[in-house]
Amino acid sequence: MAESVELPSRLAILPFRNKVLLPGAIICIRCTSSSSVKLVEQELWQKEEKGLIGILPVRDSSENVMIGSAMAQGGGTEPPERSPIILFASSDSHKLDEKNQEEFIHWHARGVAARALHMSRGVEKPSGRVTYMVFLEGLCRFSVQELNTRGTYYTAKIIPLQTTKAEIKLVEQDADFRALSLHFKSIAMELISVIEQKQKTFGRTKVLETVPLHKLADIFVASLEISFDEQLSMIDSVDLKVRLSKATELVERHLQSIRIAEKITQRVDGQLSKSQKEFLLHQQMKAINEELGDNDNDDEDDLAALENKMQNAGLPSNISKHAHRELRRLKKMQPQQPGYNSSRVYLELIADLPWKKASQELELDLKATKEMLDKDHYGLVMVKQRIIEYLAVRKLKPDARGPVLCFVGPPGVGKTSLASSIAAALGKKFLRISLGGVKDEADIRGHRRTYIGSMPGRLIDGLKRVAVSNPVVLLDEIDKTGSDFRGDPASALLEVLDPEQNKTFHDHYLNVPFDLSNVVFLATANKAQPIPSPLLDRMQVIELPGYTAGEKLRIAIRHLIPRVLSQHGLSPDFLQIPEAVVKLVIERYTREAGVRNLERKLATLARAAAVKVAEQEQVVTLNHDIQQLPSPLIENTFSGGAEVGMEVLPMGIGNHGISSTFNMSSPLVADEEMLEKVLGPPIYVEEEASERVATPGVSVGLVWTPLGGEVQFVEAAAMVGKGELRLTGQLGDIIKESAQIALSWVRARAADLKLASTKEINLLHGRDIHIHFPTGAIPKDGPSAGITLVTALVSLFSQRRVRADTAMTGEMTLRGLVLPVGGIKDKILAAHMYGIKERNMKDLVEVPPTVLAQLEVSLYFSINLILLSIHHEVFTEVRRCIHFHLMQSFDLI
Ligand SMILES: Nc1ncnc2c1ncn2[C@@H]1O[C@H](COP(=O)(O)OP(=O)(O)OP(=O)(O)O)[C@@H](O)[C@H]1O
């Protein structure tokens, strides 16, 4: 660091254009102009001791601001000849260069004396011009008294503006100055540490302790990027207090700007650094691809295609506006940007949805439709009739908003296939939406696009797939929707099925209304009861009960076997399943209301036959090829040259052939033996019911479940106890009540009915009775089980076995009257499957017309109701029925 120096009264002057050298600063200059080269040569290079020169700032004439006192002519660091004209006359004015006559320069009145720390000389080739590189250190301020020329460069008479030690001491005693210097040191320290942190260097803070304060101010300001005017005012600040306060202001401002810049960088870094990086990488990749001639503009092409698709999608004007706004946003995004993909997928959906596209509706030919329904479905006369009525109304009034047809019935009775037949009759596309297990409203309405992984609801998604706005949509298993914390899908379905609302169906994902009014909705359910009543209100329920064995047989022969054969690439030429065998399949291998399992079993038979046929073909080819093989073993086998019938058995069938006489020329005929081999031993046997009721105390009951009717065996047992009743099984409250009443009734009435002797009844009085009712009965069905409970108890008390072919439920008693009520046919059909025959009780159940109003009640006829005061005539009839049933059950009539 420069100590205080003795300055001569005259100094050679090197002008600095728009630049200032402050005391304590070190700079490197390159002198190329003739005047500066001359100055360096004479004043510095050729002197033995390190010479001193004066650095005087000059302002460009273009800035036209006059600073300081008037002075002489001059030049710049780089070539001084460029500014030869004297602007402010001084003692001496001189013209240095004619070329730059018009250019004015403004000398500043104060400058800084500088000493050369290091110099080097160079010669330019080929011109031979000499240049100098000089490292200058600013020493102290001076003011110019007079400016003159010495040859080609300037000299000036100067007065040094150094602060003496005494002056420094004096100012240091000033309280303001001390406070100021403390403040300056602290911000200087801060600036240093910021710089050190950035440059990861340390130890610069030492300067604050070693360098005197008045010099520190200059050194710090010299390192800042400040304007020329500020630099000049710094030179002019000869007073220490003024200098320090200016320096404090400038350093503080600099610190402030560093902090702001840092804040911005941090924020921007956090937000964009990843995407910027990706963007840069992407750009680089693009450049590489371009370089390799691999330039494909996939994204732009895709967006253009998307826009084109949107234009052709027939979007309604408000939706088109919305979609184009989204497209504009998409175009501005980078493909790597978050949200790009979701926005694009959304627009693809909008472009793909059938806003206007509809399939041409066929002119409805009711006769042809009826024929088609008959061709596809056996029986179901009432159901088909109802469908024809529905279609007839649609034909007469296509925009009629009739109720939605809802097919209710056990599985496999043809609900789905009827719906698809309706679609075919209308010439419309068919869309099946399975609602089984749907608990989330978003499944119907979609998720809002704000959610990650959001997607449209099943309806909108389905419509996108069928690509027409007027398909037949089957809402399958509508009774299986449930509601939980994720909302209620049924309420969303309400909007879908309501003709008033579905014109503007709102899917959360799509976020614009979609018109569902052209869609023909149908629904299926196993049970109508769980369907929420507002939804049920909009639907017309068509019940499809199960099929009798005879109906199943005919369905199998006419529909299932031909379909199964063709599905397996077979024909009656390969496999024949006679009626008797189909009957066996129905009786021994299936016990269901519909025909789904039957179809499966037939398919298993067809598969076995297909394997057989395929293997047979292979064997034939094998025979010829094998003869040419040189293997001695094979040669031995064929040694006689005779045709060998080889049979390859399908896996899992056993070691024997399906039929040893099988030949391609004659079809394979399924028989009982084949059934056992392919389907295994019979699953259901006829004797089941009689074996089950072999012990007294077991009776046969009929229940209804969503899968159709069921036969259940109710067991009662007596044991030592206190006359209590124990019930097991998954029972609803009503059945429990029925059991209590049944026990009391038997104890009180059995003797009257002469079903058990008083002795027998008394014997059981003090005993505990345990009744087990198998699961499956639903609470609502409870009362009708009363008669079954009574039968079981009477059997227990009297130790008489019930007849295996007798069963009764409350409804069946009045069958002749309440047949249309759902579930009854299913129960009868279930009874049939167990070999339980219907008893003709018609003559017993002549309920007068006055009682018809009680039909609803009759559904629940049971032993409980008999004890209650219902209509007298019904009461009498029911009592007769029960008596009749019990007599029959115990073979007493
Ligand atoms: N009456 C019938 N005539 C001809 N085929 C029938 C008949 N009933 C049912 N099927 C056939 O039985 C199979 C099962 O029918 P489908 O799938 O329509 O039953 P579903 O009632 O809709 O059952 P789920 O309730 O389980 O959906 C189908 O192959 C169907 O063609």
The ligand as an SDF file (V2000), in Angstrom:
LIG
                    3D

 31 33  0  0  0  0  0  0  0  0999 V2000
  -83.6960  -67.0070  -22.8910 N   0  0  0  0  0  0  0  0  0  0  0  0
  -82.4740  -67.1780  -23.3790 C   0  0  0  0  0  0  0  0  0  0  0  0
  -82.3140  -67.6260  -24.6240 N   0  0  0  0  0  0  0  0  0  0  0  0
  -81.0920  -67.8080  -25.1410 C   0  0  0  0  0  0  0  0  0  0  0  0
  -79.9530  -67.5720  -24.4960 N   0  0  0  0  0  0  0  0  0  0  0  0
  -80.0530  -67.1170  -23.2410 C   0  0  0  0  0  0  0  0  0  0  0  0
  -81.3160  -66.8880  -22.6390 C   0  0  0  0  0  0  0  0  0  0  0  0
  -81.1020  -66.4250  -21.3880 N   0  0  0  0  0  0  0  0  0  0  0  0
  -79.7600  -66.3520  -21.2260 C   0  0  0  0  0  0  0  0  0  0  0  0
  -79.1210  -66.7590  -22.3240 N   0  0  0  0  0  0  0  0  0  0  0  0
  -77.6710  -66.8270  -22.5290 C   0  0  0  0  0  0  0  0  0  0  0  0
  -77.0560  -67.0020  -21.2700 O   0  0  0  0  0  0  0  0  0  0  0  0
  -75.8260  -66.3000  -21.2120 C   0  0  0  0  0  0  0  0  0  0  0  0
  -75.8290  -65.4130  -20.0190 C   0  0  0  0  0  0  0  0  0  0  0  0
  -76.7130  -64.3220  -20.2400 O   0  0  0  0  0  0  0  0  0  0  0  0
  -76.4320  -62.8370  -19.8140 P   0  0  0  0  0  0  0  0  0  0  0  0
  -74.9690  -62.5810  -19.7520 O   0  0  0  0  0  0  0  0  0  0  0  0
  -77.2570  -61.9460  -20.6580 O   0  0  0  0  0  0  0  0  0  0  0  0
  -76.9770  -62.9070  -18.3580 O   0  0  0  0  0  0  0  0  0  0  0  0
  -77.2650  -61.7520  -17.3480 P   0  0  0  0  0  0  0  0  0  0  0  0
  -78.6530  -61.9430  -16.8820 O   0  0  0  0  0  0  0  0  0  0  0  0
  -76.9430  -60.4450  -17.9450 O   0  0  0  0  0  0  0  0  0  0  0  0
  -76.2740  -62.1110  -16.1660 O   0  0  0  0  0  0  0  0  0  0  0  0
  -75.5520  -61.1220  -15.1460 P   0  0  0  0  0  0  0  0  0  0  0  0
  -76.5970  -60.6220  -14.2170 O   0  0  0  0  0  0  0  0  0  0  0  0
  -74.5800  -62.0440  -14.4580 O   0  0  0  0  0  0  0  0  0  0  0  0
  -74.8970  -60.0680  -15.9720 O   0  0  0  0  0  0  0  0  0  0  0  0
  -75.7030  -65.5440  -22.5080 C   0  0  0  0  0  0  0  0  0  0  0  0
  -74.8690  -66.2480  -23.3590 O   0  0  0  0  0  0  0  0  0  0  0  0
  -77.1320  -65.5130  -23.0370 C   0  0  0  0  0  0  0  0  0  0  0  0
  -77.1650  -65.4500  -24.4250 O   0  0  0  0  0  0  0  0  0  0  0  0
  1  2  1  0
  2  3  1  0
  2  7  2  0
  3  4  2  0
  4  5  1  0
  5  6  2  0
  6  7  1  0
  6 10  1  0
  7  8  1  0
  8  9  2  0
  9 10  1  0
 10 11  1  0
 11 12  1  0
 11 30  1  0
 12 13  1  0
 13 14  1  0
 13 28  1  0
 14 15  1  0
 15 16  1  0
 16 17  2  0
 16 18  1  0
 16 19  1  0
 19 20  1  0
 20 21  2  0
 20 22  1  0
 20 23  1  0
 23 24  1  0
 24 25  2  0
 24 26  1  0
 24 27  1  0
 28 29  1  0
 28 30  1  0
 30 31  1  0
M  END
$$$$
